[in-house]
Amino acid sequence: MNFPLLVDTGRNLALLFGATNAPDGRIQRLAVIIDKTGKILEIDKEVNASTHGADLVGFFKTLETSD
């Protein structure tokens, strides 16, 4: 893949994007797609781990066709 992945080991982004309400609470799986300028394109709070790869490919394809 031609984009960086971000790991939130400090839970700061989980708190910022609403994946959890507490620093020591349980985290909900979600995906935040951010473009090169820092604009948030999508926040997916209903990530299905078994289809997420294909879901991302589909999302990026829609971006290619909308340019």
Buried (B, 14 or more C-beta within 10 A) or exposed (E): EEEEEEEBEEBEBBBEBEBBEEEEEEEBEBBBBBEEEEEEEEEBEEEEEEEEEEBBEEBBEEEEEEE
